[in-house]
Amino acid sequence: DMLRGLSSWSPAVRKRSAGELGKRDGDFMPGLLELLVSTDRYSRYGAAEALGQLGPNSDAAARVSPLTEALRADDLCLRILAAEALASIGDPAKSAVPEMLERLAKPDPKNDPRGMEQRYLCFSLFNRRGGLIGKSLEGVDRALLLKAVRVGLQNEDGRARGSLGTVYENLTYDEIKPLLPAIHQAIVEPAPSGIMFASQIRLSGVALLAKHRLREGMPLCIQIMEIEKWGKKKRITQCLKTLETYGAAAKAVLPELRQLEKDLRAHSEARMLAPVIKQAQSLIK
């Protein structure tokens, strides 16, 4: 029944079947590999998901090779599911990282105008939790990485961009220096979609500039607070913390900080923003 469920037209049925299959004892690999190369697209989708769910006792290498091959399929959904399955496998699937970075670095505006493949590749590669290289970039080709990150930072989805913050943490200044124009652009031009997560990469960007003592980060902290927009409290709090790391050098933005305090006091949500007002006053002092 679970194997039949993998061929269902329903994504929910396929996902649940794959999850249940991963909990069961038995050698399901031959059947899954057969489904992965079948002519039925739903069977291929289900097989890709299931290969990512098989337990640690299954042969990881035997799964990684066919899933890496699936990254080259014409079917966009299959490529996305294969990337997610590889991320689920973890370290044994790191051999697929170059192929995934290559795909991320080559958007297809004609067939994928919203960059959905790039979106899911960002998650599968860079998520702090579950991304293949979210915790370490050891052994990753730097030229290929930078190409891919530049594309990812332009993705329309705020959450996809946000996942790239791990790259900021795992590169030295000399390594990240060529990315600074793209990082700056991702700060000043928020993602048009995924508003709940759109601030994440912007905050990571100004924190990176502050970490490396780049003065451009100070006015950007002021610029991205956007006190009338959704999620303002967390955004303002984080920007003030980042400004604090500049120490006395941040005196350059004192006029803007004083205006910020006035604007917050006059804000319709001033009561909710009281801790932020207090934080701004403390920073000014």
PETA-V289649 format. One record per backbone hydrogen bond with DSSP energy under -1.0 kcal/mol. NH is the residue of the N-H (numbers start at 1). CO is the residue of the C=O. Records with the same first field share a line. If there is no record, write none. Layout:
NH = CO / CO
This chain:
5 = 1
6 = 2
7 = 4
8 = 5
14 = 10
15 = 11
16 = 12
17 = 13
18 = 14
19 = 15
20 = 16
21 = 17
22 = 18
23 = 20
24 = 21
28 = 26
32 = 28
33 = 29
34 = 30
35 = 31
36 = 32
38 = 35
44 = 40
45 = 41
46 = 42
47 = 43
48 = 44
49 = 45
50 = 46
51 = 47
52 = 48
54 = 50
58 = 55
64 = 60
65 = 61
67 = 63
68 = 64
69 = 65
70 = 66
72 = 69
73 = 70
79 = 75
80 = 76
81 = 77
82 = 78
83 = 79
84 = 80
85 = 81
86 = 82
87 = 83
88 = 84
89 = 85
90 = 86
93 = 90
94 = 91
96 = 93
97 = 94
100 = 96
101 = 97
102 = 98
103 = 99
104 = 100
105 = 101
112 = 108
115 = 112
119 = 115
120 = 116
121 = 117
122 = 118
123 = 119
124 = 120
125 = 121
126 = 122
127 = 123
131 = 127
132 = 124
133 = 125
140 = 137
145 = 141
146 = 142
147 = 143
148 = 144
149 = 145
150 = 146
151 = 147
152 = 148
153 = 149
154 = 151
155 = 152
158 = 193
161 = 157
162 = 158
163 = 159
164 = 161
165 = 162
166 = 163
167 = 164
169 = 165
170 = 166
176 = 172
177 = 173
179 = 176
180 = 177
183 = 179
184 = 180
185 = 181
186 = 182
187 = 183
188 = 184
189 = 185
193 = 156
197 = 194
200 = 197
203 = 199
204 = 200
205 = 201
206 = 202
207 = 203
208 = 204
209 = 205
210 = 206
211 = 207
212 = 208
213 = 210
214 = 209
217 = 214
218 = 215
220 = 216
221 = 217
222 = 218
223 = 219
224 = 220
229 = 226
235 = 231
236 = 232
237 = 233
238 = 234
239 = 235
240 = 236
241 = 237
242 = 238
243 = 239
244 = 240
246 = 243
247 = 244
249 = 246
250 = 247
251 = 248
252 = 249
253 = 250
254 = 251
257 = 253
258 = 254
259 = 255
260 = 256
261 = 257
262 = 258
263 = 259
264 = 260
265 = 261
266 = 262
270 = 267
273 = 269
274 = 271
277 = 273
278 = 274
279 = 275
280 = 276
281 = 277
282 = 278
283 = 279
284 = 280
285 = 281
